[in-house]
């Protein structure tokens, strides 16, 4: 799964990597992004060009009667995603990218959970495969999103059995293309990234509290147990 991540890239890095203009978007460094918060996403315009947007993390399907009731999944399993009622509309019409600098996962050892920070081996940013939904109500639209997950690769498997889908840059175009309805091809993109592309670092327990946010959260600490890795 993916329940906490970071985005602390500079605005010019986001513009360069994703080939978009931020315009009036203000990008602040965030080191503990949690469910229910507003996050930065990249979604396509009608002609397929990438554009910045904001969405609340926790997807509300367009058919939901009330965004405050019912589940608001922060993750969507890749397996069967095209057919699940909660996700199939967004899979067809609301595919997006969710930029990140890294994400956290907790490894359970001896009954205690130890936070691990997982980041790209190279480069300041990667992109999660995401789904976007514009829920419309009497007070206007509520944009929401979810992060797609898949089976863990070798690097993450020793920490957790699931991980977010991290799309390589060559997959961004096909994933965002609003005219791409090739379900088989899209599903083929939702696989674990290569193990060598990720680096893991044990970090301190402060990240477990979503009220904490700062660069100190991603600084490595010595594992409490020699069996952590």
Secondary structure, DSSP 8 states (H G I E B T S, - for coil): ---EEEE---HHHHHHHHT---TT-----EEEEETTSEEEEEEE-TTS-EEEEEEEES---TT-S-TTSS---SEEESTTTTT-TTTHHHHHH-EEEEEESEEEEEEEETTEEEEEEEEESSSS-EEEEEEEEEEEETTEEEEEEEEEEEE--HHHHTT-SEEE-EE-HHHHHHHH-TT---HHHHHHT-S---GGGEEEEEB-GGGGSTT--SGGGGSB---SSTT--
